[in-house]
Amino acid sequence: MEVATIEYCEPKVLGHGFSFKACEQAILVKAYKLDKGLFLWIGSLSQPVLEDLALSMSTPYGQDPLQTKLLGDVLNMSSMNLGARLSKKLDKPVYVSFNISMDKLSLPAIEAGIVEEMKKFPLQF
């Protein structure tokens, strides 16, 4: 009878969490660097839900990333728009779960907070 062996392998998912304030609102972000992509959960500590999910990815057929809504209200385009910009910037597929209520002025501040964290910790993204 052959004895099974277990070998260590490097993890394929790397997690990173951070928080910041955007327009007087506390924002919590969980980023999971995947083998060939990125998953971002954006929400609040008081209401940790997964009610929205979109996927954006670049294609060789055009300049703009391909986008699709996987979960949530199709009229709320926040996750798709943010995912498209991040996908273009990172040149890889980006899943974005945007789970907070906000106005049109908050989205640029939230994106700026995420981009700032990406510049500080590029290996986490």
C-alpha positions as CSV (number, residue, x, y, z in Angstrom):
1,M,0.0,0.0,0.0
2,E,1.4,3.4,-1.0
3,V,1.5,6.2,1.5
4,A,0.1,9.6,0.4
5,T,2.3,12.6,0.8
6,I,1.2,16.2,1.2
7,E,3.4,18.9,-0.4
8,Y,3.2,22.6,0.3
9,C,2.2,24.9,-2.5
10,E,1.9,28.6,-2.7
11,P,-1.6,30.0,-2.1
12,K,-3.4,31.1,-5.3
13,V,-5.5,33.7,-3.5
14,L,-4.0,36.6,-1.5
15,G,-6.3,38.7,0.7
16,H,-5.9,42.3,1.8
17,G,-8.3,44.4,3.8
18,F,-8.4,48.2,4.4
19,S,-10.7,51.0,5.3
20,F,-10.9,54.7,4.7
21,K,-13.3,57.6,4.8
22,A,-15.0,58.9,1.7
23,C,-17.4,61.9,1.9
24,E,-17.9,61.3,5.7
25,Q,-18.7,57.6,5.1
26,A,-16.6,54.8,6.5
27,I,-15.7,52.4,3.6
28,L,-14.4,48.9,4.1
29,V,-12.7,47.1,1.3
30,K,-11.6,43.5,1.0
31,A,-9.4,42.7,-1.9
32,Y,-8.6,39.2,-3.1
33,K,-5.8,38.9,-5.6
34,L,-6.7,35.8,-7.7
35,D,-4.3,33.8,-10.0
36,K,-5.4,35.9,-13.0
37,G,-7.7,38.5,-11.6
38,L,-9.0,40.6,-8.7
39,F,-12.1,40.4,-6.5
40,L,-13.0,43.6,-4.6
41,W,-15.7,43.7,-2.0
42,I,-16.7,47.3,-1.0
43,G,-19.1,47.8,1.8
44,S,-19.5,48.8,5.5
45,L,-18.7,47.1,8.7
46,S,-22.2,47.7,10.0
47,Q,-23.8,46.0,7.0
48,P,-21.5,43.3,5.6
49,V,-23.6,41.9,2.7
50,L,-23.0,40.6,-0.8
51,E,-25.9,42.1,-2.8
52,D,-24.1,43.2,-5.9
53,L,-21.4,41.7,-8.2
54,A,-20.1,42.7,-11.6
55,L,-17.3,41.4,-13.8
56,S,-15.2,43.6,-16.1
57,M,-12.3,42.4,-18.4
58,S,-10.3,43.6,-21.3
59,T,-10.7,42.0,-24.7
60,P,-8.6,42.1,-27.8
61,Y,-11.6,43.3,-29.8
62,G,-11.9,46.8,-28.4
63,Q,-10.6,49.5,-26.1
64,D,-13.3,49.4,-23.5
65,P,-13.5,46.4,-21.1
66,L,-16.3,43.9,-21.4
67,Q,-18.7,44.2,-18.5
68,T,-21.6,42.1,-17.1
69,K,-23.7,42.3,-13.9
70,L,-23.7,39.0,-12.1
71,L,-25.8,39.8,-9.0
72,G,-27.9,42.8,-8.0
73,D,-29.9,45.6,-9.5
74,V,-29.0,46.1,-13.2
75,L,-29.8,49.8,-13.0
76,N,-27.1,50.3,-10.4
77,M,-24.0,50.6,-12.6
78,S,-21.5,51.6,-9.8
79,S,-19.8,48.2,-9.7
80,M,-19.6,47.8,-13.5
81,N,-18.2,51.3,-14.0
82,L,-15.6,51.0,-11.2
83,G,-14.7,47.5,-12.4
84,A,-14.2,48.7,-16.0
85,R,-11.8,51.4,-14.9
86,L,-9.8,49.1,-12.6
87,S,-9.7,46.4,-15.2
88,K,-8.3,48.8,-17.7
89,K,-5.7,50.1,-15.2
90,L,-4.6,46.6,-14.0
91,D,-5.0,44.8,-17.3
92,K,-6.8,41.8,-15.8
93,P,-10.4,40.7,-15.0
94,V,-11.9,42.5,-12.0
95,Y,-14.9,41.4,-10.0
96,V,-16.5,44.2,-8.0
97,S,-19.1,43.8,-5.3
98,F,-20.3,47.4,-4.4
99,N,-22.6,47.1,-1.4
100,I,-23.0,50.6,0.0
101,S,-25.5,53.4,-0.7
102,M,-23.9,56.5,-2.0
103,D,-24.4,59.5,-4.2
104,K,-22.6,60.4,-7.4
105,L,-20.0,62.5,-5.6
106,S,-18.9,59.5,-3.4
107,L,-17.9,57.2,-6.2
108,P,-14.8,59.2,-7.3
109,A,-13.7,59.5,-3.7
110,I,-14.1,55.7,-3.1
111,E,-12.2,55.0,-6.3
112,A,-9.5,57.4,-5.3
113,G,-9.1,55.6,-1.9
114,I,-8.8,52.2,-3.6
115,V,-6.3,53.5,-6.2
116,E,-4.2,55.1,-3.4
117,E,-4.1,51.7,-1.6
118,M,-3.1,50.0,-4.8
119,K,-0.2,52.4,-5.2
120,K,0.9,51.8,-1.6
121,F,0.6,48.0,-1.8
122,P,0.9,46.9,-5.5
123,L,1.7,43.3,-4.7
124,Q,-1.7,42.9,-2.9
125,F,-3.6,43.6,-6.1
